[in-house]
Amino acid sequence: MPFAMLDLSAAVVLYCTLVAGVFLGLWLYYDHRDHARFELERRQTTFHCIKCDALYTAPAGTDLAPCPRCAHPNSRLRF
């Protein structure tokens, strides 16, 4: 029994280290997950309608999208 030989201060340090490790792991997991979700929402493709002069966006990777005002299909803007 190796834990029976630990004194109180060593046991407290070990417990605090384990708790801090768990919280650090949870923090890193949720930070990575939220960052990935935010990047998916942030990445948009911009369109300009040549018929009604409206600017609008669509999800990333869309090359052709209808205008929300007049439904005219437009290709994405290229910079």
KALIN-V800993 format. One record per helix or strand of 3 or more residues. SS is the DSSP state (helix for helix, strand for strand). FROM is the first residue (numbers start at 1). TO is the last residue. If there is no record, write none. Layout:
# KALIN-V800993
SS | FROM | TO
SS | FROM | TO
This chain:
# KALIN-V800993
helix | 2 | 5
helix | 8 | 42
strand | 44 | 48
strand | 55 | 59
strand | 64 | 66
strand | 73 | 76
